[in-house]
């Protein structure tokens, strides 16, 4: 009986301890979910007439979320020596920071502009996670950043498409 009680007591602690391991990556995923919803709202507001660019943005966001999941798994599984070499690599160059664009006019396209803002915030959370994990996430964080930049670019193209039609 005591073992069952102890086990039941420890489960929430173990889950929260695991969840606390990557708060920046979790925050990035939450921001990506919000950006996805904003793109969906823009599609609805524009009658799905965004030239297919909203679909491309949503696909890039979904890919970014998957890469974040893989980044967390890689960080969890990285031996300490690998983390050390990742930190040394970061000192001598690391990844070039290519922040996603924030170039949609909020007044004309509020949902698309908000989606870009959320993507930028997710980008910043991933960069913070890279620094916290000494850049060692087997390239998955970099891929997530690339997908976010692609999503922001597709959002810009969607706004341009609506403006021209």
GUDRENBA-490821 format. One record per residue (C-alpha): residue in one letter; x, y, z. Coordinates in steps of 0.25 Angstrom, whole numbers, padded with zeros to 4 digits, always signed. Example, Ala and Ser with C-alpha at 12.3 -4.5 7.8 and 13.67 -1.06 7.14 Angstrom:
A+0049-0018+0031/S+0055-0004+0029/
This chain:
X+0000+0000+0000/X+0011+0010+0004/X+0018+0007-0010/X+0006+0010-0018/X+0003+0023-0010/X+0018+0027-0012/X+0017+0023-0027/X+0004+0031-0028/X+0011+0043-0021/X+0023+0043-0029/X+0017+0042-0043/X+0013+0057-0043/X+0026+0061-0038/X+0033+0052-0049/X+0025+0058-0060/X+0027+0072-0056/X+0042+0070-0054/X+0042+0065-0068/X+0034+0076-0073/X+0043+0086-0066/X+0055+0081-0074/X+0052+0089-0087/X+0043+0101-0084/X+0048+0109-0096/X+0045+0098-0105/X+0031+0096-0099/X+0028+0111-0100/X+0033+0110-0114/X+0023+0099-0117/X+0012+0107-0111/X+0015+0119-0119/X+0015+0111-0131/X+0001+0106-0128/X-0004+0120-0126/X+0003+0124-0139/X-0004+0112-0146/X-0018+0117-0141/X-0015+0131-0146/X-0012+0126-0160/X-0025+0118-0159/X-0033+0130-0155/X-0027+0138-0166/X-0031+0127-0176/X-0045+0128-0170/X-0045+0143-0171/X-0041+0143-0186/X-0049+0131-0190/X-0037+0122-0192/X-0032+0132-0203/X-0018+0133-0199/X-0012+0127-0211/X-0008+0114-0204/X+0003+0121-0196/X-0005+0119-0183/X-0005+0104-0185/X+0010+0105-0188/X+0012+0113-0175/X+0004+0103-0167/X+0012+0092-0172/X+0025+0099-0169/X+0019+0101-0155/X+0016+0087-0153/X+0030+0083-0158/X+0036+0092-0148/X+0028+0086-0136/X+0033+0072-0140/X+0048+0077-0141/X+0046+0083-0127/X+0041+0070-0121/X+0053+0063-0128/X+0062+0074-0122/X+0057+0072-0108/X+0059+0057-0110/X+0074+0059-0115/X+0077+0069-0103/X+0071+0058-0093/X+0080+0047-0100/X+0093+0055-0102/X+0105+0051-0093/X+0112+0062-0085/X+0124+0061-0093/X+0116+0064-0106/X+0110+0076-0099/X+0123+0081-0096/X+0128+0080-0110/X+0115+0087-0115/X+0118+0099-0105/X+0132+0100-0111/X+0126+0100-0125/X+0117+0111-0121/X+0128+0120-0117/X+0135+0118-0130/X+0123+0122-0139/X+0111+0113-0136/X+0099+0115-0144/X+0097+0128-0152/X+0084+0135-0146/X+0074+0137-0157/X+0062+0143-0150/X+0049+0141-0157/X+0043+0153-0164/X+0032+0162-0157/X+0028+0169-0170/X+0013+0168-0171/X+0005+0181-0168/X-0004+0179-0155/X-0014+0189-0160/X-0017+0181-0173/X-0015+0167-0168/X-0016+0166-0153/X-0016+0151-0152/X-0004+0149-0162/X+0004+0160-0154/X+0001+0153-0141/X+0005+0140-0147/X+0018+0146-0151/X+0020+0152-0137/X+0017+0138-0130/X+0027+0132-0140/X+0038+0142-0136/X+0035+0139-0121/X+0036+0124-0124/X+0049+0127-0131/X+0055+0134-0119/X+0051+0122-0110/X+0058+0112-0118/X+0070+0121-0119/X+0070+0121-0103/X+0068+0106-0103/X+0080+0105-0112/X+0089+0113-0103/X+0083+0106-0090/X+0087+0092-0097/X+0100+0097-0102/X+0095+0096-0116/X+0095+0081-0116/X+0082+0076-0121/X+0087+0069-0134/X+0083+0080-0143/X+0068+0079-0140/X+0067+0093-0134/X+0074+0099-0146/X+0064+0092-0155/X+0052+0097-0146/X+0058+0111-0148/X+0058+0109-0163/X+0044+0104-0163/X+0040+0116-0155/X+0047+0126-0165/X+0040+0118-0177/X+0026+0120-0170/X+0028+0135-0168/X+0032+0136-0182/X+0020+0129-0187/X+0011+0138-0178/X+0017+0150-0185/X+0014+0144-0198/X+0000+0141-0194/X-0002+0156-0190/X+0004+0160-0203/X-0005+0150-0211/X-0018+0156-0204/X-0013+0170-0207/X-0011+0167-0222/X-0025+0160-0223/
